[in-house]
Amino acid sequence: MTIERSVYGGRMPAGAGDLAVERHGIQPVPESNRYGKPRRLFTVWFAPNLTMSGVFAGTVGISLGLDFWTAFTAMMLGTLVGALPAAYLCTWGSRTGTGQLPLSRLAFGSGVTLPGVTQWLSSIAWDALIGLFGGEALAELLGWPFWLGALVVLLLQGAVGVFGYEALHQLQIWMTFVLGAAFLVIGVKLLSGVPLPVSGSLHGADRVGAFVLTSTISLSLAISWAPYASDFSRYLPRTTSRPRMFWFALLGMVLSYAWVQTLGLWGAKLFTDRTAAGVHGLLGGGALGAFGLLAIAAAAVCSNAMNDYSGSLALQAAGVRIPRPLAAGTAAGLGFLLVLWMHAADTTARFQNVLLFVGYWIPGFVGVVIIDAWLRARARKGAPIDIAAEFARPQPWWPAVAAFVAAFAAAVPFMNTSLFVGPIATALHGADLAYYVAFVVAVAVYAPLRLWAGRRTAVAPEASGTATA
């Protein structure tokens, strides 16, 4: 117990602006250490999405052959659908004082190792997805080789991830204004000199398939925050308004993603494999171009620091007894190796493949934890959640793991990447419905298994007690 407390517990920030290293890991944050207002959820979910990965994702609809307005509609639909569960899960932080993967131990039990390790690996993949553009921007700005620009970006983000919760919140407050100004300038330049790509080349079923794929790519961006969601609200007081938390988080995600992906749609011909160079050319070089490149690098640091922080909690939740700051730094180091691989060949293909594959597991995870929370709330009959009591009431691990695996397996025929296209996706002219299928299957499999396993667990002690008597 002492070892676990020293690894999973530790120093917590005392309030807003306390930037000392947070050593506290997956243990619930006690009410005496809670602070903050729900409005800080807007900036913590707004600034990290003002990245060139979002811009690059926005170019996909045009590259598939859609016209601007069709691609825009698909993008907005996918963003909203993906952001809804992430914003909802964010409200669990103040109620439980617990991060998202650590909290999922209620549903997964010892089986949490599977989503925990998956989330940790996903955080490394996101480091590469976003660090790719940050490294390019810094290399373009300073005349460095790409590897050195990427290394500096990942070192900076690793440092912020090590400092932890409050450092992340303070950084995102400042970066909301800095990055907002940078992307506003990019938007003005697009409006003044780049024609809107109003025409597309697709028709009929091919157009529908491209619409669904574009929507799914946008959905994958937004829902990727779901396994992180309560990590950045776990220090908020229990009395914090849940509706306000939900709306601040939802608006932060939707507005930021809509903004940057719209820029990507508009300037799709500029923002190709050479995204950083495209921004520099759009801004005309000079001081303004340098500011744009610096903003891209800073955006990568902001977003990836979130990945490293949540990855450190996921690794602890999976049972790895490593201090949270060290786990955060390790994720950044491994992300550097992956970003070098992504930069070495066809960036467009590798970006889309990594983006989709790191998210296919998330809808199954979301379905499991939401059903578990709903059943637990029904058992409490309206009483406030007592997180210690809930952890003392574990569920069998196998229903959650079975549903998680079944959801991913069911999604495979619906997947569409350049590495693998499922037979159903092919029949649907490229439409990728894997995320939707995974969520539905997870709920359909987990709910009855969970209820059945729960009844068996309740009957077993009674039978045992009768025999003993």
C-alpha positions in Angstrom: 0.0 0.0 0.0 2.9 2.4 0.8 4.5 1.7 -2.5 1.3 2.3 -4.4 0.7 5.5 -2.5 4.2 6.8 -3.3 3.9 5.9 -7.0 0.2 6.6 -7.7 -0.2 9.5 -5.2 2.1 12.4 -4.5 2.1 16.2 -4.7 -0.9 17.9 -6.1 -1.3 21.6 -7.3 -2.6 23.8 -4.5 -4.6 26.1 -6.7 -4.6 28.0 -10.0 -1.1 29.1 -10.9 0.7 26.5 -8.8 3.3 25.3 -11.4 5.3 22.9 -9.3 5.7 19.4 -10.7 2.5 17.4 -10.1 3.5 13.9 -8.9 0.0 12.8 -8.2 -1.1 9.9 -10.4 -4.2 7.8 -10.7 -5.4 8.0 -7.1 -8.7 10.1 -6.8 -8.1 13.7 -5.9 -9.5 14.4 -2.5 -12.2 17.1 -2.2 -9.8 19.2 0.0 -7.5 19.6 -3.1 -10.2 20.6 -5.6 -10.2 24.0 -7.1 -11.1 25.9 -10.3 -14.1 27.0 -12.4 -15.8 25.2 -15.3 -14.8 27.9 -17.8 -11.2 26.7 -17.8 -12.5 23.6 -19.7 -13.1 25.9 -22.7 -9.5 26.9 -23.1 -8.1 23.4 -22.2 -10.2 21.9 -25.0 -9.8 24.9 -27.5 -6.1 25.7 -27.7 -4.8 22.1 -28.2 -6.9 21.6 -31.3 -5.6 24.7 -33.1 -2.9 22.5 -34.8 -1.9 21.8 -38.3 -3.0 18.2 -37.9 -6.6 19.6 -37.8 -5.8 21.7 -40.9 -4.4 18.7 -42.6 -7.4 16.6 -41.7 -9.6 19.3 -43.3 -7.9 18.9 -46.6 -9.0 15.2 -46.9 -12.5 16.0 -48.1 -11.2 18.0 -51.0 -8.5 15.5 -51.8 -11.2 12.8 -52.0 -13.1 14.8 -54.6 -15.8 16.6 -52.7 -16.8 20.2 -53.2 -16.2 22.7 -50.3 -19.8 22.8 -48.9 -20.3 19.1 -49.0 -17.0 18.5 -47.3 -17.8 21.2 -44.8 -21.1 19.6 -43.9 -19.5 16.2 -43.4 -16.7 17.7 -41.3 -19.1 19.6 -39.0 -21.3 16.5 -38.5 -18.4 14.3 -37.7 -16.9 16.9 -35.3 -20.1 17.3 -33.4 -20.8 13.5 -33.1 -17.2 12.9 -31.9 -17.2 15.8 -29.4 -20.4 14.9 -27.7 -19.2 11.8 -25.8 -15.8 13.5 -25.0 -17.6 16.5 -23.4 -20.0 14.2 -21.5 -17.1 12.1 -20.1 -15.4 15.4 -19.1 -18.1 16.0 -16.5 -17.1 12.9 -14.6 -13.9 14.5 -13.4 -15.5 16.7 -10.8 -17.8 14.0 -9.6 -15.1 11.4 -9.0 -11.7 13.3 -8.8 -10.4 10.6 -11.1 -8.9 10.5 -14.6 -10.7 8.7 -17.4 -8.6 5.5 -17.8 -8.1 5.2 -14.1 -11.9 5.5 -13.7 -12.5 2.8 -16.3 -11.1 0.3 -13.8 -14.7 0.2 -12.4 -15.9 -1.4 -15.6 -12.8 -3.3 -16.8 -11.3 -4.4 -13.4 -8.0 -6.1 -14.0 -8.8 -6.2 -17.7 -8.1 -2.4 -17.8 -4.6 -3.4 -18.9 -6.0 -3.7 -22.5 -7.5 -0.2 -22.9 -4.8 1.2 -20.7 -1.9 0.1 -22.9 -3.9 0.9 -26.0 -4.4 4.4 -24.8 -0.7 4.8 -23.9 0.3 3.7 -27.4 -2.3 6.0 -28.9 -0.9 9.0 -27.0 2.5 8.2 -28.5 0.9 8.0 -32.0 -0.7 11.4 -31.4 2.6 12.8 -30.4 3.8 11.8 -33.9 0.7 13.0 -35.8 1.0 16.5 -34.3 4.7 16.6 -33.7 5.2 16.0 -37.4 3.9 19.5 -38.3 5.5 21.2 -35.3 8.9 19.7 -36.2 8.5 20.8 -39.9 7.6 24.3 -38.8 10.5 24.7 -36.5 12.9 23.3 -39.1 11.5 25.6 -41.7 11.8 28.6 -39.4 15.3 28.1 -38.2 16.9 26.2 -41.1 17.3 23.1 -39.1 17.1 19.5 -40.3 13.6 18.0 -39.6 14.8 15.6 -36.9 16.2 18.5 -34.8 13.0 20.5 -35.1 10.9 17.5 -34.1 13.3 16.7 -31.2 13.0 20.3 -29.7 9.2 20.2 -30.0 8.9 16.8 -28.3 11.4 17.9 -25.5 9.3 21.0 -24.8 6.0 19.1 -24.8 7.5 16.4 -22.5 8.5 19.1 -20.0 5.0 20.5 -19.9 3.6 16.9 -19.5 6.0 16.3 -16.6 4.9 19.5 -14.8 1.3 18.3 -15.1 -2.3 19.4 -14.7 -2.0 23.0 -13.7 0.9 23.8 -16.1 -1.3 22.4 -18.9 -4.2 24.5 -17.9 -2.2 27.7 -17.7 -0.4 27.0 -21.0 -3.8 26.5 -22.8 -5.2 29.8 -21.4 -2.3 31.7 -22.9 -2.2 29.7 -26.1 -5.9 30.3 -26.7 -5.0 33.9 -27.5 -1.6 33.4 -29.2 -2.8 30.5 -31.5 -6.1 32.2 -32.0 -4.3 35.2 -33.4 -2.1 33.1 -35.6 -5.0 31.1 -37.2 -7.0 34.3 -37.6 -4.2 35.7 -39.7 -4.1 32.5 -41.7 -7.8 32.8 -42.2 -7.6 36.4 -43.4 -4.9 35.5 -45.9 -7.0 32.7 -47.3 -10.0 34.9 -47.6 -8.1 37.6 -49.5 -6.1 35.4 -51.9 -7.3 31.8 -52.2 -10.4 30.9 -54.2 -13.0 28.7 -52.5 -12.8 25.1 -54.0 -16.6 25.0 -54.8 -16.6 22.2 -57.4 -16.0 18.5 -56.8 -15.3 15.6 -59.0 -17.5 12.9 -57.4 -21.1 12.0 -58.0 -23.7 9.5 -56.9 -22.7 6.7 -54.5 -19.0 7.7 -54.7 -19.9 11.1 -53.4 -21.9 9.6 -50.5 -19.0 7.3 -49.7 -16.5 10.2 -49.6 -18.9 12.2 -47.5 -19.1 9.5 -44.9 -15.3 9.0 -44.9 -14.7 12.7 -44.5 -17.2 12.8 -41.6 -15.5 9.8 -40.0 -12.1 11.4 -40.1 -13.4 14.5 -38.4 -15.2 12.3 -35.8 -12.0 10.5 -35.1 -10.2 13.7 -34.2 -12.9 14.9 -31.7 -13.6 11.5 -30.1 -9.9 10.9 -29.6 -10.2 13.1 -26.5 -12.8 10.8 -24.9 -10.3 8.5 -23.1 -8.6 11.7 -21.8 -11.7 13.6 -20.9 -11.9 13.6 -17.1 -8.1 13.9 -16.7 -8.4 17.6 -17.1 -11.4 18.1 -14.9 -10.5 15.9 -12.0 -9.4 18.8 -9.8 -12.6 20.7 -10.2 -14.8 20.7 -7.0 -17.6 18.2 -6.7 -20.1 21.0 -6.7 -19.1 22.3 -10.1 -22.1 22.6 -12.5 -22.1 19.6 -14.8 -24.1 21.4 -17.5 -21.6 24.2 -17.6 -18.7 21.8 -17.7 -20.3 20.0 -20.6 -21.0 23.1 -22.7 -17.6 24.7 -22.1 -15.9 21.5 -23.1 -18.2 20.9 -26.1 -17.8 24.5 -27.4 -14.0 24.4 -26.9 -13.7 21.2 -29.0 -16.3 22.0 -31.7 -15.3 25.6 -32.4 -11.6 24.9 -32.6 -11.9 21.8 -34.8 -14.5 23.6 -37.1 -12.1 26.6 -37.4 -8.9 24.7 -38.3 -10.6 22.1 -40.5 -12.4 24.8 -42.5 -9.0 26.5 -43.1 -7.8 23.1 -44.4 -10.8 22.7 -46.7 -10.3 26.2 -48.1 -6.6 26.0 -48.6 -6.4 22.3 -49.5 -4.2 23.0 -52.5 -1.7 24.8 -50.3 -1.8 22.5 -47.3 -0.5 19.2 -48.7 2.5 17.2 -47.5 4.4 20.5 -47.1 2.0 22.0 -44.6 4.5 24.2 -42.8 5.9 25.5 -46.1 2.3 26.2 -47.3 1.6 28.4 -44.3 4.9 30.2 -44.7 4.2 30.9 -48.4 0.6 31.9 -47.7 1.7 34.5 -45.1 4.3 35.9 -47.5 7.4 35.0 -45.5 9.1 37.7 -43.4 8.0 38.4 -39.8 4.5 37.3 -40.4 5.6 34.0 -41.9 8.0 33.4 -39.0 5.1 34.1 -36.6 3.0 31.5 -38.4 5.7 28.9 -38.2 6.4 29.6 -34.6 2.7 29.3 -33.8 2.5 25.9 -35.5 5.4 24.6 -33.4 3.8 26.0 -30.2 0.5 24.4 -31.1 2.2 21.0 -31.4 3.7 21.5 -27.9 0.3 22.5 -26.5 -1.5 19.5 -27.9 1.1 16.9 -27.4 1.7 17.8 -23.7 -1.9 16.7 -23.2 -1.2 13.4 -24.9 1.9 12.8 -22.6 0.0 13.7 -19.5 -3.0 11.4 -20.2 -0.7 8.7 -21.5 1.1 8.7 -18.1 -2.2 8.2 -16.3 -3.2 5.4 -18.7 0.1 3.6 -18.1 -0.4 3.7 -14.4 -4.0 2.5 -14.8 -2.7 -0.5 -16.8 -0.7 -1.5 -13.6 2.7 -0.1 -14.5 4.2 1.2 -11.2 6.1 4.2 -12.7 5.9 7.8 -11.4 3.6 9.9 -13.5 6.2 12.5 -14.5 8.6 9.8 -15.7 5.8 8.1 -17.7 5.0 11.4 -19.4 8.6 12.0 -20.4 8.9 8.4 -21.7 5.8 8.9 -24.0 7.4 12.0 -25.5 10.6 10.1 -26.2 8.9 7.3 -28.0 6.8 9.8 -30.0 10.0 11.2 -31.4 10.9 7.8 -33.0 7.4 7.5 -34.5 7.5 11.0 -36.0 10.7 10.2 -37.8 9.0 7.2 -39.4 6.0 9.2 -40.5 8.2 11.9 -42.1 10.3 9.4 -44.0 7.7 8.5 -46.7 4.2 9.3 -48.0 3.0 11.7 -45.2 -0.6 11.8 -46.5 -1.1 8.1 -46.4 0.7 7.5 -43.1 -1.1 10.4 -41.5 -4.6 9.1 -42.5 -3.7 5.5 -41.5 -2.4 6.5 -38.0 -5.2 8.9 -37.4 -7.9 6.3 -38.1 -6.2 3.3 -36.5 -5.4 5.1 -33.2 -9.2 5.8 -32.8 -11.0 2.7 -33.9 -10.8 1.2 -30.3 -12.3 4.3 -28.7 -16.1 3.9 -29.5 -16.0 0.4 -27.9 -14.3 1.9 -24.8 -16.9 4.7 -24.6 -19.8 2.3 -24.9 -18.5 0.1 -22.1 -17.8 2.8 -19.6 -21.1 4.6 -20.3 -23.2 1.5 -19.7 -21.2 0.7 -16.6 -21.8 4.2 -15.2 -25.5 4.0 -16.0 -25.9 0.7 -14.3 -24.0 1.9 -11.2 -26.1 5.1 -11.1 -29.3 3.0 -11.3 -28.0 0.8 -8.4 -27.3 3.9 -6.3 -30.9 5.1 -6.9 -30.0 8.7 -7.2 -27.5 8.9 -4.4 -24.3 10.9 -5.1 -21.4 8.8 -6.3 -18.9 7.7 -3.6 -15.8 6.8 -5.6 -14.2 4.8 -2.8 -17.4 2.7 -2.4 -17.6 2.1 -6.1 -14.0 0.9 -6.3 -14.9 -1.4 -3.4 -17.7 -2.9 -5.5 -15.8 -4.3 -8.4 -17.3 -6.0 -11.4 -16.0 -9.1 -13.2 -13.4 -8.0 -15.8 -14.4 -10.3 -18.7 -17.7 -8.7 -19.8 -16.0 -5.4 -20.5 -13.0 -7.0 -22.3 -15.3 -9.2 -24.3 -17.4 -6.2 -25.4 -14.2 -4.2 -26.2 -12.7 -6.9 -28.4 -16.0 -7.7 -30.0 -16.6 -4.0 -30.9 -13.2 -3.7 -32.6 -13.7 -7.0 -34.4 -17.1 -6.0 -35.7 -15.7 -2.7 -37.0 -13.0 -4.3 -39.1 -15.2 -4.9 -42.2 -16.3 -1.3 -42.1 -12.8 0.2 -42.0 -11.3 2.3 -44.8 -7.6 3.1 -44.8 -4.9 2.8 -47.4 -3.5 -0.2 -45.5 -6.8 -2.0 -45.3 -10.3 -1.5 -46.8 -13.0 -3.8 -45.3 -15.4 -5.5 -47.7 -18.4 -3.6 -46.4 -16.5 -0.3 -46.8 -15.7 -1.3 -50.4 -19.3 -2.1 -51.1 -20.3 1.2 -49.6 -18.0 3.1 -52.0 -15.4 3.9 -49.4 -17.8 4.9 -46.6 -16.2 4.2 -43.2 -18.8 3.3 -40.6 -16.4 1.5 -38.3 -16.8 4.0 -35.4 -20.6 3.8 -35.3 -20.6 0.0 -35.6 -18.0 -0.4 -32.8 -20.1 1.7 -30.4 -23.4 -0.1 -31.1 -21.7 -3.5 -30.8 -20.0 -2.6 -27.5 -23.3 -1.5 -25.9 -25.2 -4.5 -27.3 -22.6 -7.0 -26.1 -21.6 -5.4 -22.7 -25.1 -4.5 -21.3 -26.4 -8.1 -21.2 -23.1 -9.7 -20.2 -22.7 -7.1 -17.4 -26.2 -7.8 -16.0 -25.8 -11.6 -16.3 -22.3 -11.5 -14.6 -23.7 -9.2 -11.9 -26.5 -11.6 -11.1 -24.1 -14.5 -10.8 -21.8 -12.5 -8.5 -24.8 -11.6 -6.3 -26.1 -15.2 -6.1 -22.7 -16.8 -5.4 -22.2 -15.2 -1.9 -25.8 -16.1 -1.0 -25.2 -19.7 -2.0 -21.9 -19.8 -0.2 -23.5 -18.3 3.0 -26.3 -20.9 2.9 -23.8 -23.8 2.6 -21.7 -22.4 5.5 -24.7 -22.0 7.7 
